[in-house]
Amino acid sequence: MSSEEKGRASYLDLLINTLMEHEKNLDKLIERLERIYENIQEFYERREEVETPEKPILKEEEKVQPSEKDALIYMKLKLGRKTEDLIRIIEALKE
């Protein structure tokens, strides 16, 4: 193996390792985002229960289908926003 081939192999190894680390970091960030979304959703549901104790009964066509409920949306949000702003953003995406 010539020195040029060794250099290419080293570069490819570095590139592969870098991409693997980025993938791991992205997976961790997505998991954190999922947990944050679940916490916001739980907080919002609790807030609704306190504000409106009687929930209206939804018609069949208004109920969320399981496939829609299990969808994951990846988005980037600025930290430091108010919880109400995050809830409005997420609600707007549902529509």
N, CA, C and O atoms as a GROMACS GRO file, in nm:
protein
  380
    1MET      N    1   0.085  -0.117   0.000
    1MET     CA    2   0.000   0.000   0.000
    1MET      C    3   0.090   0.124   0.000
    1MET      O    4   0.178   0.138   0.086
    2SER      N    5   0.068   0.212  -0.096
    2SER     CA    6   0.151   0.331  -0.105
    2SER      C    7   0.111   0.432   0.002
    2SER      O    8   0.007   0.417   0.067
    3SER      N    9   0.193   0.534   0.018
    3SER     CA   10   0.163   0.636   0.120
    3SER      C   11   0.037   0.714   0.083
    3SER      O   12  -0.037   0.758   0.171
    4GLU      N   13   0.013   0.731  -0.048
    4GLU     CA   14  -0.109   0.801  -0.092
    4GLU      C   15  -0.233   0.720  -0.056
    4GLU      O   16  -0.333   0.776  -0.012
    5GLU      N   17  -0.228   0.589  -0.075
    5GLU     CA   18  -0.340   0.502  -0.041
    5GLU      C   19  -0.363   0.499   0.109
    5GLU      O   20  -0.477   0.496   0.155
    6LYS      N   21  -0.253   0.499   0.187
    6LYS     CA   22  -0.265   0.503   0.332
    6LYS      C   23  -0.330   0.633   0.377
    6LYS      O   24  -0.413   0.634   0.468
    7GLY      N   25  -0.293   0.742   0.312
    7GLY     CA   26  -0.352   0.872   0.344
    7GLY      C   27  -0.501   0.874   0.316
    7GLY      O   28  -0.579   0.926   0.396
    8ARG      N   29  -0.541   0.817   0.204
    8ARG     CA   30  -0.684   0.810   0.170
    8ARG      C   31  -0.760   0.723   0.269
    8ARG      O   32  -0.870   0.758   0.312
    9ALA      N   33  -0.699   0.610   0.304
    9ALA     CA   34  -0.763   0.520   0.400
    9ALA      C   35  -0.778   0.589   0.536
    9ALA      O   36  -0.882   0.577   0.601
   10SER      N   37  -0.676   0.661   0.577
   10SER     CA   38  -0.683   0.734   0.705
   10SER      C   39  -0.792   0.840   0.699
   10SER      O   40  -0.868   0.857   0.795
   11TYR      N   41  -0.800   0.912   0.588
   11TYR     CA   42  -0.904   1.014   0.571
   11TYR      C   43  -1.043   0.952   0.576
   11TYR      O   44  -1.132   1.005   0.642
   12LEU      N   45  -1.061   0.839   0.508
   12LEU     CA   46  -1.192   0.773   0.508
   12LEU      C   47  -1.228   0.723   0.647
   12LEU      O   48  -1.344   0.732   0.688
   13ASP      N   49  -1.130   0.671   0.720
   13ASP     CA   50  -1.155   0.628   0.858
   13ASP      C   51  -1.200   0.745   0.944
   13ASP      O   52  -1.295   0.734   1.021
   14LEU      N   53  -1.130   0.858   0.930
   14LEU     CA   54  -1.166   0.978   1.006
   14LEU      C   55  -1.307   1.024   0.970
   14LEU      O   56  -1.386   1.059   1.057
   15LEU      N   57  -1.338   1.025   0.841
   15LEU     CA   58  -1.470   1.067   0.796
   15LEU      C   59  -1.579   0.975   0.850
   15LEU      O   60  -1.683   1.023   0.896
   16ILE      N   61  -1.556   0.846   0.844
   16ILE     CA   62  -1.655   0.749   0.893
   16ILE      C   63  -1.676   0.767   1.043
   16ILE      O   64  -1.790   0.768   1.090
   17ASN      N   65  -1.567   0.780   1.118
   17ASN     CA   66  -1.579   0.798   1.264
   17ASN      C   67  -1.652   0.928   1.298
   17ASN      O   68  -1.734   0.931   1.390
   18THR      N   69  -1.623   1.034   1.224
   18THR     CA   70  -1.690   1.162   1.248
   18THR      C   71  -1.839   1.151   1.221
   18THR      O   72  -1.921   1.199   1.299
   19LEU      N   73  -1.874   1.087   1.111
   19LEU     CA   74  -2.016   1.071   1.078
   19LEU      C   75  -2.088   0.983   1.180
   19LEU      O   76  -2.204   1.009   1.213
   20MET      N   77  -2.020   0.881   1.230
   20MET     CA   78  -2.082   0.795   1.332
   20MET      C   79  -2.106   0.875   1.460
   20MET      O   80  -2.211   0.860   1.523
   21GLU      N   81  -2.012   0.959   1.499
   21GLU     CA   82  -2.030   1.042   1.618
   21GLU      C   83  -2.145   1.141   1.600
   21GLU      O   84  -2.224   1.163   1.691
   22HIS      N   85  -2.153   1.201   1.481
   22HIS     CA   86  -2.264   1.293   1.453
   22HIS      C   87  -2.398   1.220   1.460
   22HIS      O   88  -2.496   1.274   1.512
   23GLU      N   89  -2.403   1.099   1.408
   23GLU     CA   90  -2.527   1.021   1.413
   23GLU      C   91  -2.567   0.990   1.557
   23GLU      O   92  -2.684   1.001   1.592
   24LYS      N   93  -2.470   0.953   1.640
   24LYS     CA   94  -2.498   0.926   1.780
   24LYS      C   95  -2.551   1.052   1.850
   24LYS      O   96  -2.648   1.046   1.925
   25ASN      N   97  -2.485   1.164   1.824
   25ASN     CA   98  -2.529   1.290   1.884
   25ASN      C   99  -2.669   1.328   1.839
   25ASN      O  100  -2.750   1.376   1.918
   26LEU      N  101  -2.697   1.308   1.711
   26LEU     CA  102  -2.830   1.339   1.659
   26LEU      C  103  -2.935   1.249   1.724
   26LEU      O  104  -3.044   1.296   1.757
   27ASP      N  105  -2.904   1.122   1.742
   27ASP     CA  106  -2.998   1.031   1.809
   27ASP      C  107  -3.027   1.078   1.951
   27ASP      O  108  -3.142   1.077   1.995
   28LYS      N  109  -2.922   1.118   2.023
   28LYS     CA  110  -2.942   1.167   2.160
   28LYS      C  111  -3.029   1.293   2.161
   28LYS      O  112  -3.117   1.307   2.246
   29LEU      N  113  -3.003   1.383   2.067
   29LEU     CA  114  -3.083   1.506   2.061
   29LEU      C  115  -3.229   1.477   2.028
   29LEU      O  116  -3.319   1.540   2.084
   30ILE      N  117  -3.252   1.384   1.938
   30ILE     CA  118  -3.389   1.348   1.902
   30ILE      C  119  -3.460   1.286   2.021
   30ILE      O  120  -3.578   1.314   2.045
   31GLU      N  121  -3.391   1.201   2.096
   31GLU     CA  122  -3.451   1.141   2.216
   31GLU      C  123  -3.486   1.249   2.317
   31GLU      O  124  -3.594   1.244   2.378
   32ARG      N  125  -3.397   1.346   2.336
   32ARG     CA  126  -3.426   1.456   2.429
   32ARG      C  127  -3.546   1.536   2.381
   32ARG      O  128  -3.631   1.575   2.462
   33LEU      N  129  -3.552   1.561   2.252
   33LEU     CA  130  -3.665   1.636   2.196
   33LEU      C  131  -3.796   1.561   2.216
   33LEU      O  132  -3.898   1.622   2.246
   34GLU      N  133  -3.793   1.429   2.199
   34GLU     CA  134  -3.914   1.348   2.221
   34GLU      C  135  -3.960   1.361   2.366
   34GLU      O  136  -4.079   1.377   2.393
   35ARG      N  137  -3.865   1.353   2.461
   35ARG     CA  138  -3.901   1.365   2.603
   35ARG      C  139  -3.956   1.505   2.633
   35ARG      O  140  -4.053   1.518   2.707
   36ILE      N  141  -3.895   1.607   2.576
   36ILE     CA  142  -3.942   1.744   2.598
   36ILE      C  143  -4.083   1.759   2.542
   36ILE      O  144  -4.170   1.818   2.606
   37TYR      N  145  -4.105   1.706   2.423
   37TYR     CA  146  -4.238   1.714   2.362
   37TYR      C  147  -4.342   1.643   2.450
   37TYR      O  148  -4.452   1.695   2.470
   38GLU      N  149  -4.307   1.524   2.500
   38GLU     CA  150  -4.401   1.452   2.587
   38GLU      C  151  -4.430   1.531   2.714
   38GLU      O  152  -4.544   1.534   2.759
   39ASN      N  153  -4.327   1.594   2.771
   39ASN     CA  154  -4.348   1.675   2.891
   39ASN      C  155  -4.436   1.796   2.863
   39ASN      O  156  -4.524   1.830   2.943
   40ILE      N  157  -4.414   1.860   2.750
   40ILE     CA  158  -4.496   1.976   2.714
   40ILE      C  159  -4.640   1.932   2.692
   40ILE      O  160  -4.734   1.999   2.735
   41GLN      N  161  -4.656   1.820   2.623
   41GLN     CA  162  -4.791   1.770   2.596
   41GLN      C  163  -4.862   1.736   2.728
   41GLN      O  164  -4.979   1.769   2.745
   42GLU      N  165  -4.792   1.672   2.820
   42GLU     CA  166  -4.850   1.638   2.950
   42GLU      C  167  -4.885   1.764   3.028
   42GLU      O  168  -4.991   1.773   3.089
   43PHE      N  169  -4.795   1.862   3.026
   43PHE     CA  170  -4.821   1.989   3.093
   43PHE      C  171  -4.944   2.058   3.034
   43PHE      O  172  -5.029   2.108   3.108
   44TYR      N  173  -4.953   2.058   2.902
   44TYR     CA  174  -5.065   2.123   2.835
   44TYR      C  175  -5.196   2.053   2.869
   44TYR      O  176  -5.298   2.119   2.893
   45GLU      N  177  -5.195   1.919   2.872
   45GLU     CA  178  -5.316   1.844   2.906
   45GLU      C  179  -5.359   1.873   3.049
   45GLU      O  180  -5.478   1.889   3.077
   46ARG      N  181  -5.263   1.880   3.140
   46ARG     CA  182  -5.296   1.912   3.278
   46ARG      C  183  -5.353   2.054   3.290
   46ARG      O  184  -5.448   2.078   3.364
   47ARG      N  185  -5.295   2.144   3.215
   47ARG     CA  186  -5.343   2.283   3.217
   47ARG      C  187  -5.486   2.290   3.165
   47ARG      O  188  -5.569   2.363   3.220
   48GLU      N  189  -5.515   2.215   3.060
   48GLU     CA  190  -5.651   2.213   3.006
   48GLU      C  191  -5.749   2.159   3.109
   48GLU      O  192  -5.860   2.211   3.121
   49GLU      N  193  -5.711   2.054   3.182
   49GLU     CA  194  -5.799   1.996   3.283
   49GLU      C  195  -5.830   2.096   3.392
   49GLU      O  196  -5.943   2.101   3.442
   50VAL      N  197  -5.733   2.176   3.430
   50VAL     CA  198  -5.754   2.276   3.534
   50VAL      C  199  -5.843   2.389   3.483
   50VAL      O  200  -5.932   2.435   3.553
   51GLU      N  201  -5.818   2.433   3.359
   51GLU     CA  202  -5.895   2.545   3.303
   51GLU      C  203  -6.036   2.503   3.262
   51GLU      O  204  -6.132   2.578   3.286
   52THR      N  205  -6.051   2.386   3.202
   52THR     CA  206  -6.181   2.339   3.156
   52THR      C  207  -6.203   2.197   3.208
   52THR      O  208  -6.162   2.100   3.143
   53PRO      N  209  -6.267   2.184   3.324
   53PRO     CA  210  -6.285   2.050   3.380
   53PRO      C  211  -6.373   1.959   3.294
   53PRO      O  212  -6.353   1.838   3.295
   54GLU      N  213  -6.468   2.015   3.222
   54GLU     CA  214  -6.555   1.932   3.136
   54GLU      C  215  -6.504   1.938   2.993
   54GLU      O  216  -6.506   2.043   2.929
   55LYS      N  217  -6.458   1.824   2.944
   55LYS     CA  218  -6.411   1.817   2.807
   55LYS      C  219  -6.527   1.779   2.716
   55LYS      O  220  -6.606   1.690   2.749
   56PRO      N  221  -6.539   1.844   2.601
   56PRO     CA  222  -6.645   1.806   2.508
   56PRO      C  223  -6.615   1.670   2.446
   56PRO      O  224  -6.499   1.634   2.426
   57ILE      N  225  -6.719   1.596   2.416
   57ILE     CA  226  -6.704   1.465   2.354
   57ILE      C  227  -6.680   1.486   2.205
   57ILE      O  228  -6.756   1.555   2.138
   58LEU      N  229  -6.573   1.426   2.153
   58LEU     CA  230  -6.538   1.442   2.013
   58LEU      C  231  -6.619   1.348   1.926
   58LEU      O  232  -6.648   1.234   1.964
   59LYS      N  233  -6.654   1.397   1.809
   59LYS     CA  234  -6.720   1.312   1.710
   59LYS      C  235  -6.616   1.217   1.653
   59LYS      O  236  -6.496   1.241   1.666
   60GLU      N  237  -6.662   1.111   1.590
   60GLU     CA  238  -6.571   1.010   1.534
   60GLU      C  239  -6.471   1.071   1.436
   60GLU      O  240  -6.353   1.035   1.439
   61GLU      N  241  -6.515   1.163   1.349
   61GLU     CA  242  -6.424   1.219   1.250
   61GLU      C  243  -6.323   1.316   1.312
   61GLU      O  244  -6.222   1.346   1.250
   62GLU      N  245  -6.350   1.365   1.434
   62GLU     CA  246  -6.259   1.458   1.500
   62GLU      C  247  -6.153   1.386   1.583
   62GLU      O  248  -6.053   1.447   1.621
   63LYS      N  249  -6.173   1.259   1.612
   63LYS     CA  250  -6.077   1.185   1.693
   63LYS      C  251  -5.948   1.163   1.615
   63LYS      O  252  -5.951   1.141   1.494
   64VAL      N  253  -5.836   1.169   1.685
   64VAL     CA  254  -5.707   1.149   1.622
   64VAL      C  255  -5.683   1.001   1.601
   64VAL      O  256  -5.700   0.920   1.693
   65GLN      N  257  -5.645   0.966   1.481
   65GLN     CA  258  -5.616   0.828   1.448
   65GLN      C  259  -5.482   0.789   1.509
   65GLN      O  260  -5.394   0.874   1.519
   66PRO      N  261  -5.463   0.662   1.550
   66PRO     CA  262  -5.337   0.620   1.611
   66PRO      C  263  -5.214   0.649   1.525
   66PRO      O  264  -5.109   0.684   1.577
   67SER      N  265  -5.226   0.634   1.394
   67SER     CA  266  -5.111   0.659   1.307
   67SER      C  267  -5.070   0.806   1.312
   67SER      O  268  -4.951   0.836   1.305
   68GLU      N  269  -5.166   0.898   1.323
   68GLU     CA  270  -5.136   1.039   1.333
   68GLU      C  271  -5.078   1.073   1.470
   68GLU      O  272  -4.991   1.160   1.481
   69LYS      N  273  -5.124   1.004   1.572
   69LYS     CA  274  -5.082   1.032   1.708
   69LYS      C  275  -4.937   0.990   1.732
   69LYS      O  276  -4.868   1.051   1.813
   70ASP      N  277  -4.890   0.887   1.662
   70ASP     CA  278  -4.758   0.835   1.683
   70ASP      C  279  -4.651   0.901   1.595
   70ASP      O  280  -4.535   0.859   1.598
   71ALA      N  281  -4.687   1.002   1.519
   71ALA     CA  282  -4.592   1.065   1.429
   71ALA      C  283  -4.491   1.148   1.508
   71ALA      O  284  -4.525   1.210   1.608
   72LEU      N  285  -4.367   1.147   1.462
   72LEU     CA  286  -4.260   1.226   1.524
   72LEU      C  287  -4.222   1.336   1.428
   72LEU      O  288  -4.192   1.312   1.311
   73ILE      N  289  -4.223   1.458   1.478
   73ILE     CA  290  -4.184   1.572   1.397
   73ILE      C  291  -4.054   1.626   1.456
   73ILE      O  292  -4.048   1.655   1.575
   74TYR      N  293  -3.952   1.638   1.374
   74TYR     CA  294  -3.825   1.690   1.420
   74TYR      C  295  -3.820   1.838   1.386
   74TYR      O  296  -3.835   1.877   1.270
   75MET      N  297  -3.800   1.920   1.488
   75MET     CA  298  -3.789   2.063   1.462
   75MET      C  299  -3.692   2.124   1.561
   75MET      O  300  -3.663   2.066   1.666
   76LYS      N  301  -3.642   2.239   1.526
   76LYS     CA  302  -3.545   2.308   1.610
   76LYS      C  303  -3.613   2.432   1.668
   76LYS      O  304  -3.666   2.515   1.594
   77LEU      N  305  -3.610   2.443   1.801
   77LEU     CA  306  -3.672   2.556   1.868
   77LEU      C  307  -3.568   2.628   1.951
   77LEU      O  308  -3.478   2.566   2.008
   78LYS      N  309  -3.580   2.760   1.958
   78LYS     CA  310  -3.490   2.836   2.042
   78LYS      C  311  -3.524   2.812   2.188
   78LYS      O  312  -3.641   2.810   2.226
   79LEU      N  313  -3.422   2.793   2.269
   79LEU     CA  314  -3.443   2.777   2.412
   79LEU      C  315  -3.472   2.914   2.471
   79LEU      O  316  -3.435   3.017   2.415
   80GLY      N  317  -3.538   2.913   2.584
   80GLY     CA  318  -3.569   3.039   2.651
   80GLY      C  319  -3.705   3.094   2.614
   80GLY      O  320  -3.743   3.201   2.661
   81ARG      N  321  -3.778   3.023   2.532
   81ARG     CA  322  -3.913   3.067   2.498
   81ARG      C  323  -4.008   3.032   2.612
   81ARG      O  324  -3.980   2.942   2.692
   82LYS      N  325  -4.117   3.103   2.618
   82LYS     CA  326  -4.219   3.072   2.717
   82LYS      C  327  -4.288   2.942   2.678
   82LYS      O  328  -4.298   2.908   2.560
   83THR      N  329  -4.335   2.871   2.777
   83THR     CA  330  -4.404   2.744   2.754
   83THR      C  331  -4.526   2.764   2.666
   83THR      O  332  -4.557   2.682   2.580
   84GLU      N  333  -4.597   2.874   2.689
   84GLU     CA  334  -4.717   2.902   2.609
   84GLU      C  335  -4.682   2.918   2.461
   84GLU      O  336  -4.757   2.873   2.374
   85ASP      N  337  -4.567   2.982   2.432
   85ASP     CA  338  -4.525   2.998   2.293
   85ASP      C  339  -4.495   2.864   2.229
   85ASP      O  340  -4.533   2.838   2.115
   86LEU      N  341  -4.426   2.777   2.303
   86LEU     CA  342  -4.396   2.643   2.250
   86LEU      C  343  -4.524   2.564   2.224
   86LEU      O  344  -4.535   2.494   2.124
   87ILE      N  345  -4.619   2.577   2.316
   87ILE     CA  346  -4.746   2.506   2.299
   87ILE      C  347  -4.818   2.557   2.175
   87ILE      O  348  -4.873   2.478   2.098
   88ARG      N  349  -4.818   2.690   2.155
   88ARG     CA  350  -4.884   2.746   2.035
   88ARG      C  351  -4.816   2.697   1.907
   88ARG      O  352  -4.884   2.669   1.808
   89ILE      N  353  -4.685   2.687   1.909
   89ILE     CA  354  -4.613   2.639   1.790
   89ILE      C  355  -4.652   2.495   1.760
   89ILE      O  356  -4.681   2.460   1.646
   90ILE      N  357  -4.652   2.412   1.863
   90ILE     CA  358  -4.685   2.271   1.844
   90ILE      C  359  -4.830   2.255   1.801
   90ILE      O  360  -4.860   2.173   1.714
   91GLU      N  361  -4.920   2.332   1.861
   91GLU     CA  362  -5.061   2.324   1.821
   91GLU      C  363  -5.078   2.368   1.675
   91GLU      O  364  -5.158   2.309   1.602
   92ALA      N  365  -5.003   2.469   1.633
   92ALA     CA  366  -5.014   2.514   1.494
   92ALA      C  367  -4.967   2.406   1.399
   92ALA      O  368  -5.021   2.393   1.288
   93LEU      N  369  -4.869   2.327   1.440
   93LEU     CA  370  -4.820   2.219   1.354
   93LEU      C  371  -4.921   2.105   1.343
   93LEU      O  372  -4.923   2.034   1.243
   94LYS      N  373  -5.004   2.088   1.444
   94LYS     CA  374  -5.104   1.982   1.440
   94LYS      C  375  -5.212   2.008   1.336
   94LYS      O  376  -5.271   1.915   1.283
   95GLU      N  377  -5.237   2.134   1.308
   95GLU     CA  378  -5.346   2.171   1.215
   95GLU      C  379  -5.313   2.145   1.073
   95GLU      O  380  -5.395   2.171   0.985
   0.00000   0.00000   0.00000
